[in-house]
Amino acid sequence: MFEDLFYKAQDGIATVTINRPKVRNAVRPRTYEELTEAMKQAADDPEVGVVVLTGAGDKAFCSGGDVKDQSNRKPYIGRAHMRRLLTLSTAMRMMDKPIIAKVRGFCVGGGNEINLFCDMTVASEDAKFGQVGPRVGSVPIWGACQLLARYVGERKAREMLYTCRLYSAREALEMGLINQVCTADKLDEEVAKLCEEVLDKSPQSIRIAKLALNSGSDQEFYGSYFPTSELLASIYGNEENMEGITAFLEKRPPNFRRFRRR
């Protein structure tokens, strides 16, 4: 059924695995669409009480958007892509079941935005978190600019967005970005324990709690999303964006300074 994902539902847990390990589980349009379908499938399954979202292999949870795909985007394609993103984030935020991110390796860019849309995160000690859009002339306004400050505070959010630094799992825990860190060999076990804790509680209470918790932040999120989606669409195909993407694909530093001098 899925090309970019594995989906498995068993014992009350739906496990959704981004299965593109050769590109560190980078997400392309098909991946976003399949993730949306997988979330809807889990939401509609009365036997599922909690969802685990993870990435195949041990190198990455998700390394963000597939830059090769982005190199072909123009503003009109960007608008369609933003609608695709909004559909996925809505499915995740409005699903009345908790989503737990199980993170190994890189969780950066759009991958960290997907992490933000999850309810809880457990990471192995080798995990790395961050936002890297400005390195390629992009900006994380799918969710990071709107929600990141709620997790880590406004000052830290600005640091993450402006510098594109990567942070260890321990640093992510300290700043409030994730819930728990464990050794790599214990990650599956710890996530399973967390799932069992959730499944042992009243499903009705969990549903109401999730939707109530999201109601405040999501009013702000969706209120700011629609104008910023047009802004992001306008980025695709302009000089700075193409300089950043071309430099990334050619494995060289981008020269954004030449744009500053204009």
N, C-alpha and C positions, 0 to 999 in steps of 0.2 A: 504493500500500500504506500509506504514512504520510501523515498530515495535517499534523502539526506538525514533521516532519523531512524532510530530504533524506538519502538513503543511496546511496552509490556505492562499489563495490569495483573497483579497477583496479590492476594491476601490484603486487599484494601488499599494497596499502593500502586499508583501508575508511575512507571519510570520512563521518562522521555530523555533520550540520549542523542545529542547532536553528533552525527556520524560522518565527520569530514576530517579525520585526524591528519591527513596528508597536508592540509592547509591550516592546522591548529584549530580546527572546527570553526573557521571563518564562515560567516553566514552570507548567503546570496539570496536573491528574491525567492527562489524556490524554498529555501530553508525557512525563511520567515513565514511563508504560506503554510508549510507543513507544520511548523510549530503552532500556528494558529489552529489548524485542524486537530492536532494532537491535544491541545488544551481544551478545545470544545468537546472532543471525545471523552476526555477524563471528566469534564464538568457534567456531562450527560449520563455518565455511568453511575448508577445508584450503588454499585459495589465498591466504588473508589472513594476513599476518605481523605487522601493526601497525595500530592504529586511530588515526585523527585525529578528535578531537571539537572542534567549533567552533560559532560562531553566525553566522547570516545577517546581512549588512550590515556596517557599520563602527562602529556605535554600542555594541554590546555582545556579549560572549561569552554571558553569561546574567545577567540582573538579579535572579535569585532567583524565589521563588514568586509567582504571580499573586495580588496582594492582593485583587482583586475576588472571586476564588474563595475565598480564606481568610475573607472577611467572612461567608460563609454556613456556616461550619463550627461544629459542636458536638462535644462530647467523643467521641461514638460515631463521628462522621465522621472525627475526628482519629485514632482508633485504626486505622481502615481505611487512612487516608492514611499512617500510620507503617509499616504493613505494606507498602504500595506503595513507600515510600522504601527500606526494608530490602531489598526484592527487587532494586531497581536497584543499590544500592551493592554487594550481594553479587555480582551479575552482573559488575560492573566489577572488583571486587577479586579474584574467583575466576577471571576470564578469564585463561587462560595466555598472553596476548599483551599487549604493552605498549600503553597508551593515552596518546597525546600530546594535551594540550590546546593548541589554537591560539587565543590570546586577543587580541581587539581590543576596545577600549572597556571597558565595565563588566563586572566579574566579581565580583559582590557577593552577599551573603546565601546563599541556596541555590545560587547559581551558583558561589560560591567553595567551597562544600562539594563540589560536583561536581568542581571543579578539584582538591580534595584527594584525591579518589578516583582521579584519573588518576595515571599513573606519572611523567610529565614534563610541563613546561609551557614553551612559548615564547610570549612576549608582544610586542606592538608597543609603542612608546614611549608611546602614548596610552592604554594600558590602566590601569584603576583597580581595586584590590582592596580587599575589606573585608567585614566582617560587620555587618549592619544590623538584625537581628531585634529587639533591645530598643527600637528606635525605634517599633515597632508592637506592642509588648507580646508579642513572641515570643522564642524563644531557639534558637540553632543547635545542637541536640543530635542532629541527624541524623549529623553527622560532625565539625563544627568543634570542639566542646568535647572530643571524644575524641582527635582527630588533630592539631589545629592546633599544639599545643605541641611535637609531634615535629618539625614543620617549622621553626618560628620560635623555639622556646624558650618556657618557661612564662610569663615576665614579659611578653614581647611578645604572646603569645596573650591574656593577661588584658587588656592594653591594647586590643587589637583588639576583644575581645568586650564590654568594659565601655563603651568610648567611641564605638564605631561609626564611627571615623575611616576615611577612604578613603586608600589609599596608592598612590603612583605605581608604575609598572613597575620603575623603578630601585630604589625603596625595597623593593619585593617581592623583587627579586633579592638585595639586600644582606641581607635578613633570612632568606633561604633558602626563601621561599615558591615561587619559580619557578626555572627553570634558565637562561633566556636571554632577553635583550631585544634587539630590532632595530628598525630603522625600519619604518614601516607598509608601505612599498613592497617590503621585503625579507622580510616575514613568511612568505609562501607558499614562497619559495625556501629559507629557513632550515629550515622544518618539513620540506620535501621532502628536504633534505640529512640531517636527523636520522633520518628514516624510512629512508633508504638505508643509513645507518650501522647501524641495527638489523637491517634485512633482510639485510645482508651477514654476519651472525653466525649461529651454530648455533641453529636454532629450538628444539631440545631444551634447550640450555643456557639460552636466554632464558626458556623456560617454567618450568624448575626454579628459576632465579634469582628470578623474580617471585613465585612461590608461597612460596619460602623467605623472601624479604624481607618479605612480607606476614604471615607466620605469627605473628610476635611481636606486632606492632601490632594485628592483627585479633583475637587472643585477648582483648586488653584492650578493643578496640572492641566486639565482640559481647558480651563479658561485662558491659559497662556499658550496652549499648544497651537491653536489654529493660526494666529498671526505668525508665530515663529516657524511653522511648517512652510509657509510661503517664503520666509527668509532663507530657510535652509535649501529649498528648491532652487532659489536664485543663485546659490553658491555653485551648483554643479555646472561645470563647463567654463567657469571664468578663469582668468589667468592664474590667480593664486592657487586655486583648486587643482588646475592641471599641472602646475609646477610641482606641487606637493606630491601628487599621485605619480607623475612621471619620475620624479626623483626616487620615490619609494620603490617603484618597479625596477629602476635602474640601479638600486642599492647605492645611492649617493645622497649626501646631505642636500636638502632643498635650499634654494637661495631666496628666502623671503625678504631679505634686506633690500633687495632691488625694488620691491614694491613699496617699502617704507620711504624711500627717497623721492617718490613721485609727489 
